């Protein structure tokens, strides 16, 4: 198991939801993929993985209406 700081950002493209919702947590998990699979089930396969400028792993899902962004920084 590894320990990560997770920054999750949720953006809702519907009218009246102009501000993103951001949460922070520290978790001990097998992998970021396992974390997303536990949270989103089979929909976790739609996340696109990239590496941020500080080396954090970034997973993004955007279906045009809702955007989920998860940043994992290993502690």
N, CA, C, O and CB atoms as a CASP TS submission, in Angstrom:
PFRMAT TS
TARGET T0000
AUTHOR 0000-0000-0000
METHOD Language model
MODEL 1
PARENT N/A
ATOM      1  N   UNK     1       0.842  -1.184   0.000  1.00  0.00           N
ATOM      2  CA  UNK     1       0.000   0.000   0.000  1.00  0.00           C
ATOM      3  C   UNK     1       0.883   1.241   0.000  1.00  0.00           C
ATOM      4  O   UNK     1       1.970   1.262   0.577  1.00  0.00           O
ATOM      5  CB  UNK     1      -0.956   0.001   1.219  1.00  0.00           C
ATOM      6  N   UNK     2       0.384   2.257  -0.658  1.00  0.00           N
ATOM      7  CA  UNK     2       1.091   3.536  -0.708  1.00  0.00           C
ATOM      8  C   UNK     2       0.162   4.630  -0.192  1.00  0.00           C
ATOM      9  O   UNK     2      -1.063   4.517  -0.251  1.00  0.00           O
ATOM     10  CB  UNK     2       1.577   3.856  -2.159  1.00  0.00           C
ATOM     11  N   UNK     3       0.781   5.682   0.311  1.00  0.00           N
ATOM     12  CA  UNK     3       0.012   6.802   0.850  1.00  0.00           C
ATOM     13  C   UNK     3       0.039   7.955  -0.151  1.00  0.00           C
ATOM     14  O   UNK     3       1.094   8.340  -0.656  1.00  0.00           O
ATOM     15  CB  UNK     3       0.576   7.256   2.232  1.00  0.00           C
ATOM     16  N   UNK     4      -1.149   8.494  -0.422  1.00  0.00           N
ATOM     17  CA  UNK     4      -1.301   9.583  -1.378  1.00  0.00           C
ATOM     18  C   UNK     4      -2.118  10.721  -0.780  1.00  0.00           C
ATOM     19  O   UNK     4      -2.982  10.513   0.072  1.00  0.00           O
ATOM     20  CB  UNK     4      -1.959   9.078  -2.661  1.00  0.00           C
ATOM     21  N   UNK     5      -1.825  11.922  -1.248  1.00  0.00           N
ATOM     22  CA  UNK     5      -2.728  13.043  -1.045  1.00  0.00           C
ATOM     23  C   UNK     5      -3.577  13.092  -2.306  1.00  0.00           C
ATOM     24  O   UNK     5      -3.055  13.100  -3.421  1.00  0.00           O
ATOM     25  CB  UNK     5      -1.952  14.417  -0.777  1.00  0.00           C
ATOM     26  N   UNK     6      -4.891  13.123  -2.116  1.00  0.00           N
ATOM     27  CA  UNK     6      -5.804  13.136  -3.255  1.00  0.00           C
ATOM     28  C   UNK     6      -6.553  14.459  -3.263  1.00  0.00           C
ATOM     29  O   UNK     6      -7.185  14.839  -2.277  1.00  0.00           O
ATOM     30  CB  UNK     6      -6.796  11.936  -3.199  1.00  0.00           C
ATOM     31  N   UNK     7      -6.471  15.153  -4.389  1.00  0.00           N
ATOM     32  CA  UNK     7      -7.234  16.382  -4.591  1.00  0.00           C
ATOM     33  C   UNK     7      -8.279  16.053  -5.653  1.00  0.00           C
ATOM     34  O   UNK     7      -7.940  15.764  -6.800  1.00  0.00           O
ATOM     35  CB  UNK     7      -6.303  17.606  -5.027  1.00  0.00           C
ATOM     36  N   UNK     8      -9.545  16.099  -5.265  1.00  0.00           N
ATOM     37  CA  UNK     8     -10.610  15.806  -6.225  1.00  0.00           C
ATOM     38  C   UNK     8     -11.373  17.085  -6.527  1.00  0.00           C
ATOM     39  O   UNK     8     -11.738  17.843  -5.628  1.00  0.00           O
ATOM     40  CB  UNK     8     -11.569  14.708  -5.683  1.00  0.00           C
ATOM     41  N   UNK     9     -11.605  17.303  -7.813  1.00  0.00           N
ATOM     42  CA  UNK     9     -12.341  18.479  -8.264  1.00  0.00           C
ATOM     43  C   UNK     9     -13.517  18.008  -9.098  1.00  0.00           C
ATOM     44  O   UNK     9     -13.373  17.167  -9.986  1.00  0.00           O
ATOM     45  CB  UNK     9     -11.428  19.450  -9.077  1.00  0.00           C
ATOM     46  N   UNK    10     -14.689  18.566  -8.797  1.00  0.00           N
ATOM     47  CA  UNK    10     -15.919  18.220  -9.500  1.00  0.00           C
ATOM     48  C   UNK    10     -16.479  19.491 -10.102  1.00  0.00           C
ATOM     49  O   UNK    10     -16.723  20.469  -9.396  1.00  0.00           O
ATOM     50  CB  UNK    10     -16.956  17.539  -8.550  1.00  0.00           C
ATOM     51  N   UNK    11     -16.683  19.472 -11.416  1.00  0.00           N
ATOM     52  CA  UNK    11     -17.253  20.620 -12.112  1.00  0.00           C
ATOM     53  C   UNK    11     -18.555  20.183 -12.782  1.00  0.00           C
ATOM     54  O   UNK    11     -18.583  19.195 -13.516  1.00  0.00           O
ATOM     55  CB  UNK    11     -16.247  21.203 -13.162  1.00  0.00           C
ATOM     56  N   UNK    12     -19.617  20.919 -12.525  1.00  0.00           N
ATOM     57  CA  UNK    12     -20.912  20.625 -13.119  1.00  0.00           C
ATOM     58  C   UNK    12     -21.204  21.710 -14.137  1.00  0.00           C
ATOM     59  O   UNK    12     -21.300  22.883 -13.775  1.00  0.00           O
ATOM     60  CB  UNK    12     -22.041  20.539 -12.036  1.00  0.00           C
ATOM     61  N   UNK    13     -21.345  21.348 -15.396  1.00  0.00           N
ATOM     62  CA  UNK    13     -21.558  22.308 -16.467  1.00  0.00           C
ATOM     63  C   UNK    13     -22.955  22.880 -16.542  1.00  0.00           C
ATOM     64  O   UNK    13     -23.217  23.734 -17.389  1.00  0.00           O
ATOM     65  CB  UNK    13     -21.238  21.681 -17.746  1.00  0.00           C
ATOM     66  N   UNK    14     -23.866  22.437 -15.684  1.00  0.00           N
ATOM     67  CA  UNK    14     -25.239  22.946 -15.710  1.00  0.00           C
ATOM     68  C   UNK    14     -25.278  24.398 -15.230  1.00  0.00           C
ATOM     69  O   UNK    14     -24.416  24.844 -14.472  1.00  0.00           O
ATOM     70  CB  UNK    14     -26.162  22.065 -14.834  1.00  0.00           C
ATOM     71  N   UNK    15     -26.278  25.105 -15.682  1.00  0.00           N
ATOM     72  CA  UNK    15     -26.441  26.513 -15.279  1.00  0.00           C
ATOM     73  C   UNK    15     -26.572  26.617 -13.768  1.00  0.00           C
ATOM     74  O   UNK    15     -27.243  25.803 -13.133  1.00  0.00           O
ATOM     75  CB  UNK    15     -27.679  27.142 -15.965  1.00  0.00           C
ATOM     76  N   UNK    16     -25.933  27.612 -13.206  1.00  0.00           N
ATOM     77  CA  UNK    16     -26.014  27.843 -11.772  1.00  0.00           C
ATOM     78  C   UNK    16     -24.926  27.144 -10.979  1.00  0.00           C
ATOM     79  O   UNK    16     -24.855  27.310  -9.761  1.00  0.00           O
ATOM     80  CB  UNK    16     -27.339  27.405 -11.273  1.00  0.00           C
ATOM     81  N   UNK    17     -24.083  26.373 -11.633  1.00  0.00           N
ATOM     82  CA  UNK    17     -23.007  25.663 -10.949  1.00  0.00           C
ATOM     83  C   UNK    17     -21.671  26.194 -11.444  1.00  0.00           C
ATOM     84  O   UNK    17     -20.891  25.466 -12.057  1.00  0.00           O
ATOM     85  CB  UNK    17     -23.111  24.128 -11.178  1.00  0.00           C
ATOM     86  N   UNK    18     -21.417  27.450 -11.176  1.00  0.00           N
ATOM     87  CA  UNK    18     -20.249  28.129 -11.738  1.00  0.00           C
ATOM     88  C   UNK    18     -18.946  27.812 -11.007  1.00  0.00           C
ATOM     89  O   UNK    18     -17.869  28.037 -11.559  1.00  0.00           O
ATOM     90  CB  UNK    18     -20.475  29.609 -11.720  1.00  0.00           C
ATOM     91  N   UNK    19     -19.018  27.295  -9.783  1.00  0.00           N
ATOM     92  CA  UNK    19     -17.808  27.076  -8.994  1.00  0.00           C
ATOM     93  C   UNK    19     -17.533  25.586  -8.825  1.00  0.00           C
ATOM     94  O   UNK    19     -18.449  24.812  -8.546  1.00  0.00           O
ATOM     95  CB  UNK    19     -17.932  27.750  -7.621  1.00  0.00           C
ATOM     96  N   UNK    20     -16.277  25.182  -8.993  1.00  0.00           N
ATOM     97  CA  UNK    20     -15.950  23.769  -8.794  1.00  0.00           C
ATOM     98  C   UNK    20     -15.983  23.401  -7.312  1.00  0.00           C
ATOM     99  O   UNK    20     -15.753  24.240  -6.442  1.00  0.00           O
ATOM    100  CB  UNK    20     -14.569  23.452  -9.385  1.00  0.00           C
ATOM    101  N   UNK    21     -16.270  22.147  -7.052  1.00  0.00           N
ATOM    102  CA  UNK    21     -16.229  21.612  -5.696  1.00  0.00           C
ATOM    103  C   UNK    21     -14.916  20.854  -5.565  1.00  0.00           C
ATOM    104  O   UNK    21     -14.654  19.930  -6.335  1.00  0.00           O
ATOM    105  CB  UNK    21     -17.473  20.683  -5.388  1.00  0.00           C
ATOM    106  N   UNK    22     -14.080  21.239  -4.589  1.00  0.00           N
ATOM    107  CA  UNK    22     -12.766  20.629  -4.420  1.00  0.00           C
ATOM    108  C   UNK    22     -12.650  20.042  -3.017  1.00  0.00           C
ATOM    109  O   UNK    22     -13.004  20.682  -2.026  1.00  0.00           O
ATOM    110  CB  UNK    22     -11.641  21.663  -4.674  1.00  0.00           C
ATOM    111  N   UNK    23     -12.146  18.810  -2.956  1.00  0.00           N
ATOM    112  CA  UNK    23     -11.939  18.124  -1.685  1.00  0.00           C
ATOM    113  C   UNK    23     -10.507  17.606  -1.614  1.00  0.00           C
ATOM    114  O   UNK    23      -9.897  17.300  -2.639  1.00  0.00           O
ATOM    115  CB  UNK    23     -12.950  16.962  -1.512  1.00  0.00           C
ATOM    116  N   UNK    24      -9.977  17.511  -0.401  1.00  0.00           N
ATOM    117  CA  UNK    24      -8.632  17.001  -0.150  1.00  0.00           C
ATOM    118  C   UNK    24      -8.730  15.861   0.844  1.00  0.00           C
ATOM    119  O   UNK    24      -9.521  15.914   1.785  1.00  0.00           O
ATOM    120  CB  UNK    24      -7.687  18.121   0.378  1.00  0.00           C
ATOM    121  N   UNK    25      -7.924  14.827   0.634  1.00  0.00           N
ATOM    122  CA  UNK    25      -7.855  13.747   1.617  1.00  0.00           C
ATOM    123  C   UNK    25      -6.527  13.003   1.463  1.00  0.00           C
ATOM    124  O   UNK    25      -5.904  13.029   0.401  1.00  0.00           O
ATOM    125  CB  UNK    25      -9.058  12.769   1.452  1.00  0.00           C
ATOM    126  N   UNK    26      -6.115  12.350   2.528  1.00  0.00           N
ATOM    127  CA  UNK    26      -4.946  11.477   2.493  1.00  0.00           C
ATOM    128  C   UNK    26      -5.466  10.058   2.605  1.00  0.00           C
ATOM    129  O   UNK    26      -6.274   9.744   3.478  1.00  0.00           O
ATOM    130  CB  UNK    26      -3.914  11.814   3.643  1.00  0.00           C
ATOM    131  N   UNK    27      -4.986   9.194   1.696  1.00  0.00           N
ATOM    132  CA  UNK    27      -5.459   7.815   1.666  1.00  0.00           C
ATOM    133  C   UNK    27      -4.285   6.859   1.536  1.00  0.00           C
ATOM    134  O   UNK    27      -3.237   7.218   0.999  1.00  0.00           O
ATOM    135  CB  UNK    27      -6.450   7.604   0.513  1.00  0.00           C
ATOM    136  N   UNK    28      -4.466   5.648   2.027  1.00  0.00           N
ATOM    137  CA  UNK    28      -3.500   4.578   1.844  1.00  0.00           C
ATOM    138  C   UNK    28      -4.176   3.554   0.941  1.00  0.00           C
ATOM    139  O   UNK    28      -5.135   2.899   1.348  1.00  0.00           O
ATOM    140  CB  UNK    28      -3.040   3.944   3.225  1.00  0.00           C
ATOM    141  N   UNK    29      -3.672   3.416  -0.294  1.00  0.00           N
ATOM    142  CA  UNK    29      -4.341   2.603  -1.308  1.00  0.00           C
ATOM    143  C   UNK    29      -3.329   1.769  -2.084  1.00  0.00           C
ATOM    144  O   UNK    29      -2.129   2.042  -2.058  1.00  0.00           O
ATOM    145  CB  UNK    29      -5.144   3.493  -2.270  1.00  0.00           C
ATOM    146  N   UNK    30      -3.834   0.748  -2.774  1.00  0.00           N
ATOM    147  CA  UNK    30      -3.004  -0.080  -3.650  1.00  0.00           C
ATOM    148  C   UNK    30      -2.477   0.749  -4.814  1.00  0.00           C
ATOM    149  O   UNK    30      -1.283   0.733  -5.115  1.00  0.00           O
ATOM    150  CB  UNK    30      -3.803  -1.292  -4.174  1.00  0.00           C
ATOM    151  N   UNK    31      -3.400   1.486  -5.473  1.00  0.00           N
ATOM    152  CA  UNK    31      -3.039   2.286  -6.641  1.00  0.00           C
ATOM    153  C   UNK    31      -4.146   3.309  -6.901  1.00  0.00           C
ATOM    154  O   UNK    31      -5.272   3.128  -6.438  1.00  0.00           O
ATOM    155  CB  UNK    31      -2.810   1.379  -7.895  1.00  0.00           C
ATOM    156  N   UNK    32      -3.840   4.372  -7.629  1.00  0.00           N
ATOM    157  CA  UNK    32      -4.887   5.330  -7.996  1.00  0.00           C
ATOM    158  C   UNK    32      -6.009   4.675  -8.808  1.00  0.00           C
ATOM    159  O   UNK    32      -7.180   5.018  -8.642  1.00  0.00           O
ATOM    160  CB  UNK    32      -4.282   6.484  -8.791  1.00  0.00           C
ATOM    161  N   UNK    33      -5.649   3.734  -9.686  1.00  0.00           N
ATOM    162  CA  UNK    33      -6.662   3.049 -10.490  1.00  0.00           C
ATOM    163  C   UNK    33      -7.633   2.262  -9.609  1.00  0.00           C
ATOM    164  O   UNK    33      -8.839   2.258  -9.855  1.00  0.00           O
ATOM    165  CB  UNK    33      -5.991   2.112 -11.501  1.00  0.00           C
ATOM    166  N   UNK    34      -7.103   1.597  -8.584  1.00  0.00           N
ATOM    167  CA  UNK    34      -7.952   0.841  -7.660  1.00  0.00           C
ATOM    168  C   UNK    34      -8.886   1.783  -6.891  1.00  0.00           C
ATOM    169  O   UNK    34     -10.050   1.456  -6.662  1.00  0.00           O
ATOM    170  CB  UNK    34      -7.082   0.026  -6.673  1.00  0.00           C
ATOM    171  N   UNK    35      -8.373   2.946  -6.497  1.00  0.00           N
ATOM    172  CA  UNK    35      -9.174   3.949  -5.788  1.00  0.00           C
ATOM    173  C   UNK    35     -10.347   4.390  -6.662  1.00  0.00           C
ATOM    174  O   UNK    35     -11.486   4.440  -6.197  1.00  0.00           O
ATOM    175  CB  UNK    35      -8.302   5.173  -5.394  1.00  0.00           C
ATOM    176  N   UNK    36     -10.070   4.710  -7.935  1.00  0.00           N
ATOM    177  CA  UNK    36     -11.123   5.159  -8.843  1.00  0.00           C
ATOM    178  C   UNK    36     -12.122   4.052  -9.139  1.00  0.00           C
ATOM    179  O   UNK    36     -13.320   4.307  -9.259  1.00  0.00           O
ATOM    180  CB  UNK    36     -10.518   5.665 -10.139  1.00  0.00           C
ATOM    181  N   UNK    37     -11.630   2.822  -9.258  1.00  0.00           N
ATOM    182  CA  UNK    37     -12.527   1.700  -9.515  1.00  0.00           C
ATOM    183  C   UNK    37     -13.471   1.481  -8.339  1.00  0.00           C
ATOM    184  O   UNK    37     -14.645   1.166  -8.529  1.00  0.00           O
ATOM    185  CB  UNK    37     -11.726   0.425  -9.795  1.00  0.00           C
ATOM    186  N   UNK    38     -12.955   1.647  -7.122  1.00  0.00           N
ATOM    187  CA  UNK    38     -13.800   1.499  -5.938  1.00  0.00           C
ATOM    188  C   UNK    38     -14.866   2.596  -5.890  1.00  0.00           C
ATOM    189  O   UNK    38     -16.003   2.344  -5.492  1.00  0.00           O
ATOM    190  CB  UNK    38     -12.942   1.534  -4.659  1.00  0.00           C
ATOM    191  N   UNK    39     -14.498   3.801  -6.293  1.00  0.00           N
ATOM    192  CA  UNK    39     -15.405   4.947  -6.243  1.00  0.00           C
ATOM    193  C   UNK    39     -16.421   4.963  -7.385  1.00  0.00           C
ATOM    194  O   UNK    39     -17.582   5.316  -7.178  1.00  0.00           O
ATOM    195  CB  UNK    39     -14.607   6.222  -6.267  1.00  0.00           C
ATOM    196  N   UNK    40     -15.984   4.580  -8.599  1.00  0.00           N
ATOM    197  CA  UNK    40     -16.816   4.735  -9.786  1.00  0.00           C
ATOM    198  C   UNK    40     -17.199   3.425 -10.473  1.00  0.00           C
ATOM    199  O   UNK    40     -17.946   3.441 -11.450  1.00  0.00           O
ATOM    200  CB  UNK    40     -16.114   5.600 -10.760  1.00  0.00           C
ATOM    201  N   UNK    41     -16.702   2.300  -9.980  1.00  0.00           N
ATOM    202  CA  UNK    41     -17.023   1.013 -10.593  1.00  0.00           C
ATOM    203  C   UNK    41     -16.530   0.939 -12.024  1.00  0.00           C
ATOM    204  O   UNK    41     -15.425   1.386 -12.332  1.00  0.00           O
ATOM    205  CB  UNK    41     -18.519   0.766 -10.550  1.00  0.00           C
ATOM    206  N   UNK    42     -17.348   0.374 -12.897  1.00  0.00           N
ATOM    207  CA  UNK    42     -16.928   0.195 -14.295  1.00  0.00           C
ATOM    208  C   UNK    42     -16.739   1.525 -15.021  1.00  0.00           C
ATOM    209  O   UNK    42     -16.041   1.569 -16.034  1.00  0.00           O
ATOM    210  CB  UNK    42     -17.950  -0.650 -15.041  1.00  0.00           C
ATOM    211  N   UNK    43     -17.339   2.602 -14.535  1.00  0.00           N
ATOM    212  CA  UNK    43     -17.160   3.919 -15.165  1.00  0.00           C
ATOM    213  C   UNK    43     -15.745   4.452 -14.987  1.00  0.00           C
ATOM    214  O   UNK    43     -15.362   5.414 -15.653  1.00  0.00           O
ATOM    215  CB  UNK    43     -18.156   4.918 -14.588  1.00  0.00           C
ATOM    216  N   UNK    44     -14.954   3.838 -14.092  1.00  0.00           N
ATOM    217  CA  UNK    44     -13.587   4.302 -13.874  1.00  0.00           C
ATOM    218  C   UNK    44     -12.724   4.117 -15.121  1.00  0.00           C
ATOM    219  O   UNK    44     -11.684   4.763 -15.251  1.00  0.00           O
ATOM    220  CB  UNK    44     -12.963   3.561 -12.695  1.00  0.00           C
ATOM    221  N   UNK    45     -13.138   3.251 -16.030  1.00  0.00           N
ATOM    222  CA  UNK    45     -12.370   3.023 -17.255  1.00  0.00           C
ATOM    223  C   UNK    45     -12.403   4.220 -18.200  1.00  0.00           C
ATOM    224  O   UNK    45     -11.625   4.273 -19.153  1.00  0.00           O
ATOM    225  CB  UNK    45     -12.896   1.801 -17.971  1.00  0.00           C
ATOM    226  N   UNK    46     -13.291   5.178 -17.951  1.00  0.00           N
ATOM    227  CA  UNK    46     -13.401   6.362 -18.809  1.00  0.00           C
ATOM    228  C   UNK    46     -12.447   7.488 -18.413  1.00  0.00           C
ATOM    229  O   UNK    46     -12.369   8.503 -19.105  1.00  0.00           O
ATOM    230  CB  UNK    46     -14.818   6.877 -18.780  1.00  0.00           C
ATOM    231  N   UNK    47     -11.722   7.319 -17.308  1.00  0.00           N
ATOM    232  CA  UNK    47     -10.773   8.337 -16.872  1.00  0.00           C
ATOM    233  C   UNK    47      -9.522   8.297 -17.753  1.00  0.00           C
ATOM    234  O   UNK    47      -9.037   7.229 -18.126  1.00  0.00           O
ATOM    235  CB  UNK    47     -10.398   8.131 -15.383  1.00  0.00           C
ATOM    236  N   UNK    48      -9.019   9.479 -18.072  1.00  0.00           N
ATOM    237  CA  UNK    48      -7.795   9.609 -18.874  1.00  0.00           C
ATOM    238  C   UNK    48      -6.665  10.000 -17.927  1.00  0.00           C
ATOM    239  O   UNK    48      -6.793  10.946 -17.150  1.00  0.00           O
ATOM    240  CB  UNK    48      -7.965  10.674 -20.033  1.00  0.00           C
ATOM    241  N   UNK    49      -5.559   9.263 -18.001  1.00  0.00           N
ATOM    242  CA  UNK    49      -4.424   9.482 -17.102  1.00  0.00           C
ATOM    243  C   UNK    49      -3.406  10.409 -17.760  1.00  0.00           C
ATOM    244  O   UNK    49      -3.123  10.299 -18.953  1.00  0.00           O
ATOM    245  CB  UNK    49      -3.759   8.136 -16.720  1.00  0.00           C
ATOM    246  N   UNK    50      -2.860  11.329 -16.956  1.00  0.00           N
ATOM    247  CA  UNK    50      -1.757  12.187 -17.397  1.00  0.00           C
ATOM    248  C   UNK    50      -0.867  12.463 -16.193  1.00  0.00           C
ATOM    249  O   UNK    50      -1.195  12.087 -15.067  1.00  0.00           O
ATOM    250  CB  UNK    50      -2.285  13.528 -18.032  1.00  0.00           C
ATOM    251  N   UNK    51       0.255  13.119 -16.438  1.00  0.00           N
ATOM    252  CA  UNK    51       1.174  13.470 -15.356  1.00  0.00           C
ATOM    253  C   UNK    51       1.228  14.990 -15.274  1.00  0.00           C
ATOM    254  O   UNK    51       1.470  15.666 -16.274  1.00  0.00           O
ATOM    255  CB  UNK    51       2.609  12.857 -15.589  1.00  0.00           C
ATOM    256  N   UNK    52       1.000  15.525 -14.071  1.00  0.00           N
ATOM    257  CA  UNK    52       1.019  16.968 -13.852  1.00  0.00           C
ATOM    258  C   UNK    52       2.428  17.522 -13.836  1.00  0.00           C
ATOM    259  O   UNK    52       3.403  16.769 -13.840  1.00  0.00           O
ATOM    260  CB  UNK    52       0.326  17.309 -12.558  1.00  0.00           C
ATOM    261  N   UNK    53       2.530  18.833 -13.819  1.00  0.00           N
ATOM    262  CA  UNK    53       3.844  19.480 -13.871  1.00  0.00           C
ATOM    263  C   UNK    53       4.697  19.234 -12.638  1.00  0.00           C
ATOM    264  O   UNK    53       5.916  19.391 -12.704  1.00  0.00           O
ATOM    265  CB  UNK    53       3.672  20.949 -14.057  1.00  0.00           C
ATOM    266  N   UNK    54       4.090  18.849 -11.502  1.00  0.00           N
ATOM    267  CA  UNK    54       4.859  18.539 -10.292  1.00  0.00           C
ATOM    268  C   UNK    54       5.035  17.033 -10.105  1.00  0.00           C
ATOM    269  O   UNK    54       5.461  16.582  -9.042  1.00  0.00           O
ATOM    270  CB  UNK    54       4.174  19.137  -9.063  1.00  0.00           C
ATOM    271  N   UNK    55       4.705  16.257 -11.141  1.00  0.00           N
ATOM    272  CA  UNK    55       4.869  14.815 -11.075  1.00  0.00           C
ATOM    273  C   UNK    55       3.674  14.055 -10.531  1.00  0.00           C
ATOM    274  O   UNK    55       3.725  12.828 -10.443  1.00  0.00           O
ATOM    275  CB  UNK    55       6.035  14.504 -10.254  1.00  0.00           C
ATOM    276  N   UNK    56       2.599  14.740 -10.164  1.00  0.00           N
ATOM    277  CA  UNK    56       1.421  14.063  -9.647  1.00  0.00           C
ATOM    278  C   UNK    56       0.678  13.356 -10.781  1.00  0.00           C
ATOM    279  O   UNK    56       0.719  13.791 -11.932  1.00  0.00           O
ATOM    280  CB  UNK    56       0.493  15.062  -8.933  1.00  0.00           C
ATOM    281  N   UNK    57       0.006  12.272 -10.441  1.00  0.00           N
ATOM    282  CA  UNK    57      -0.809  11.552 -11.408  1.00  0.00           C
ATOM    283  C   UNK    57      -2.182  12.206 -11.451  1.00  0.00           C
ATOM    284  O   UNK    57      -2.810  12.407 -10.412  1.00  0.00           O
ATOM    285  CB  UNK    57      -0.917  10.037 -11.049  1.00  0.00           C
ATOM    286  N   UNK    58      -2.648  12.539 -12.653  1.00  0.00           N
ATOM    287  CA  UNK    58      -3.922  13.232 -12.828  1.00  0.00           C
ATOM    288  C   UNK    58      -4.839  12.349 -13.663  1.00  0.00           C
ATOM    289  O   UNK    58      -4.464  11.901 -14.747  1.00  0.00           O
ATOM    290  CB  UNK    58      -3.723  14.629 -13.500  1.00  0.00           C
ATOM    291  N   UNK    59      -6.040  12.103 -13.155  1.00  0.00           N
ATOM    292  CA  UNK    59      -7.042  11.308 -13.854  1.00  0.00           C
ATOM    293  C   UNK    59      -8.249  12.209 -14.091  1.00  0.00           C
ATOM    294  O   UNK    59      -8.779  12.809 -13.156  1.00  0.00           O
ATOM    295  CB  UNK    59      -7.435  10.016 -13.036  1.00  0.00           C
ATOM    296  N   UNK    60      -8.681  12.299 -15.355  1.00  0.00           N
ATOM    297  CA  UNK    60      -9.761  13.203 -15.730  1.00  0.00           C
ATOM    298  C   UNK    60     -10.863  12.450 -16.465  1.00  0.00           C
ATOM    299  O   UNK    60     -10.596  11.631 -17.345  1.00  0.00           O
ATOM    300  CB  UNK    60      -9.226  14.346 -16.600  1.00  0.00           C
ATOM    301  N   UNK    61     -12.096  12.739 -16.093  1.00  0.00           N
ATOM    302  CA  UNK    61     -13.266  12.226 -16.802  1.00  0.00           C
ATOM    303  C   UNK    61     -14.142  13.423 -17.134  1.00  0.00           C
ATOM    304  O   UNK    61     -14.512  14.190 -16.246  1.00  0.00           O
ATOM    305  CB  UNK    61     -14.051  11.151 -15.946  1.00  0.00           C
ATOM    306  N   UNK    62     -14.473  13.584 -18.407  1.00  0.00           N
ATOM    307  CA  UNK    62     -15.302  14.708 -18.852  1.00  0.00           C
ATOM    308  C   UNK    62     -16.291  14.192 -19.883  1.00  0.00           C
ATOM    309  O   UNK    62     -15.899  13.773 -20.973  1.00  0.00           O
ATOM    310  CB  UNK    62     -14.428  15.868 -19.443  1.00  0.00           C
ATOM    311  N   UNK    63     -17.576  14.222 -19.539  1.00  0.00           N
ATOM    312  CA  UNK    63     -18.581  13.765 -20.492  1.00  0.00           C
ATOM    313  C   UNK    63     -19.339  14.926 -21.142  1.00  0.00           C
ATOM    314  O   UNK    63     -20.373  14.716 -21.776  1.00  0.00           O
ATOM    315  CB  UNK    63     -19.559  12.837 -19.801  1.00  0.00           C
ATOM    316  N   UNK    64     -18.826  16.144 -20.983  1.00  0.00           N
ATOM    317  CA  UNK    64     -19.465  17.311 -21.570  1.00  0.00           C
ATOM    318  C   UNK    64     -20.378  18.044 -20.606  1.00  0.00           C
ATOM    319  O   UNK    64     -20.611  19.243 -20.763  1.00  0.00           O
ATOM    320  CB  UNK    64     -20.241  16.906 -22.773  1.00  0.00           C
ATOM    321  N   UNK    65     -20.892  17.349 -19.623  1.00  0.00           N
ATOM    322  CA  UNK    65     -21.769  17.960 -18.623  1.00  0.00           C
ATOM    323  C   UNK    65     -21.091  18.017 -17.270  1.00  0.00           C
ATOM    324  O   UNK    65     -21.173  19.020 -16.561  1.00  0.00           O
ATOM    325  CB  UNK    65     -23.082  17.191 -18.517  1.00  0.00           C
ATOM    326  N   UNK    66     -20.423  16.935 -16.921  1.00  0.00           N
ATOM    327  CA  UNK    66     -19.768  16.796 -15.624  1.00  0.00           C
ATOM    328  C   UNK    66     -18.302  16.456 -15.850  1.00  0.00           C
ATOM    329  O   UNK    66     -17.965  15.655 -16.722  1.00  0.00           O
ATOM    330  CB  UNK    66     -20.465  15.706 -14.754  1.00  0.00           C
ATOM    331  N   UNK    67     -17.428  17.080 -15.046  1.00  0.00           N
ATOM    332  CA  UNK    67     -15.997  16.783 -15.113  1.00  0.00           C
ATOM    333  C   UNK    67     -15.508  16.402 -13.725  1.00  0.00           C
ATOM    334  O   UNK    67     -15.761  17.104 -12.746  1.00  0.00           O
ATOM    335  CB  UNK    67     -15.194  17.997 -15.668  1.00  0.00           C
ATOM    336  N   UNK    68     -14.807  15.280 -13.656  1.00  0.00           N
ATOM    337  CA  UNK    68     -14.154  14.842 -12.429  1.00  0.00           C
ATOM    338  C   UNK    68     -12.658  14.867 -12.683  1.00  0.00           C
ATOM    339  O   UNK    68     -12.193  14.341 -13.694  1.00  0.00           O
ATOM    340  CB  UNK    68     -14.637  13.412 -11.987  1.00  0.00           C
ATOM    341  N   UNK    69     -11.897  15.474 -11.777  1.00  0.00           N
ATOM    342  CA  UNK    69     -10.443  15.497 -11.871  1.00  0.00           C
ATOM    343  C   UNK    69      -9.882  15.023 -10.532  1.00  0.00           C
ATOM    344  O   UNK    69     -10.204  15.577  -9.481  1.00  0.00           O
ATOM    345  CB  UNK    69      -9.914  16.931 -12.239  1.00  0.00           C
ATOM    346  N   UNK    70      -9.050  14.005 -10.584  1.00  0.00           N
ATOM    347  CA  UNK    70      -8.410  13.462  -9.386  1.00  0.00           C
ATOM    348  C   UNK    70      -6.900  13.584  -9.552  1.00  0.00           C
ATOM    349  O   UNK    70      -6.335  13.083 -10.524  1.00  0.00           O
ATOM    350  CB  UNK    70      -8.830  11.972  -9.139  1.00  0.00           C
ATOM    351  N   UNK    71      -6.256  14.244  -8.609  1.00  0.00           N
ATOM    352  CA  UNK    71      -4.790  14.378  -8.604  1.00  0.00           C
ATOM    353  C   UNK    71      -4.246  13.584  -7.428  1.00  0.00           C
ATOM    354  O   UNK    71      -4.664  13.784  -6.287  1.00  0.00           O
ATOM    355  CB  UNK    71      -4.346  15.886  -8.515  1.00  0.00           C
ATOM    356  N   UNK    72      -3.305  12.674  -7.712  1.00  0.00           N
ATOM    357  CA  UNK    72      -2.689  11.828  -6.705  1.00  0.00           C
ATOM    358  C   UNK    72      -1.228  12.201  -6.561  1.00  0.00           C
ATOM    359  O   UNK    72      -0.461  12.102  -7.518  1.00  0.00           O
ATOM    360  CB  UNK    72      -2.839  10.342  -7.065  1.00  0.00           C
ATOM    361  N   UNK    73      -0.840  12.629  -5.369  1.00  0.00           N
ATOM    362  CA  UNK    73       0.549  12.942  -5.083  1.00  0.00           C
ATOM    363  C   UNK    73       1.024  11.982  -3.994  1.00  0.00           C
ATOM    364  O   UNK    73       0.469  11.951  -2.895  1.00  0.00           O
ATOM    365  CB  UNK    73       0.723  14.441  -4.645  1.00  0.00           C
ATOM    366  N   UNK    74       2.058  11.199  -4.312  1.00  0.00           N
ATOM    367  CA  UNK    74       2.539  10.221  -3.348  1.00  0.00           C
ATOM    368  C   UNK    74       3.257  10.930  -2.200  1.00  0.00           C
ATOM    369  O   UNK    74       4.065  11.832  -2.421  1.00  0.00           O
ATOM    370  CB  UNK    74       3.476   9.199  -4.029  1.00  0.00           C
ATOM    371  N   UNK    75       2.954  10.512  -0.985  1.00  0.00           N
ATOM    372  CA  UNK    75       3.556  11.115   0.218  1.00  0.00           C
ATOM    373  C   UNK    75       4.740  10.301   0.676  1.00  0.00           C
ATOM    374  O   UNK    75       5.379  10.645   1.670  1.00  0.00           O
ATOM    375  CB  UNK    75       2.525  11.230   1.355  1.00  0.00           C
TER
END
